[in-house]
Amino acid sequence: MTNDANTGLSDSDVPDPATWRTGDEPPTHRQRAYLETLAKEAGEELPDDLTKAQASEKIDELREETGRE
């Protein structure tokens, strides 16, 4: 279990994006901006049609790939 120093939340405190009631909505502006930054660092292209839940999962994936916390 990891603890995010920025939020004080552990992995077990954050609900699974697949269970979010708003998970099918478009990503928030903040999610999209962060995703674009991470994707640029990772040299990846992002699809335009990501949902909020998919964006969250992609952020986790790209953070691990780029070594960002």
N, C-alpha and C positions, 0 to 999 in steps of 0.2 A: 504494500500500500504506500503510495507516495503522497506527499503533502505539498501543495502548491503554496509557496511562500507569498505569492501575490494575493491570493484569495483566502488562504487559510483553510481551504477545502482539501480533503483527501479524495482519492479516486472513488471511494465508496460513498462519498457525500453527494456526488454529481449523478443525477439520473441518466440512464441510458437514453441517448438521443432517439432511439427507435420507439421509445414510450412517450415522447413529448406530444402533447395535444396540438401544438403548433408546428410540429416537425415537418409537415408538408408545405408550409409557407416558404416564400423566398428567404434567403439569408438576410440577416440584418445588415445594415450599411457597415457597421463595425466589423462583423464577420467577414464580409466581402473584401473590405480593405485589408484586413489582416491576412486573409487567404491569398490575395494578390501579392502581398509582400513575401509570404512564405513560398509561394509558387515560383516567383521570380528567383529567389535564392536557390531553390531546388532545380531550376531550369525546366519547370513543368508548365503545361498549358492547363487552364481550368475550363471546364464546360460552363456555358452560360446558364444552364437549367438546373443547377444544384438546388436542393431544398435546404432549409435551415438545419435539419438533422444531418444531411449529407455533408454540409459545410462544416459542422462541428466535428464529424468523423475525419474529414479531410484535414482539418486543422491539426488534430491529434497526430495523424499520419505524417504530415509535413513537418511538424515540430520535432518529431522523433528523427525524421530523415535529415533535417538541417541542424539538429543538436540544440535547438532553441528551447528555452524553458518557458 
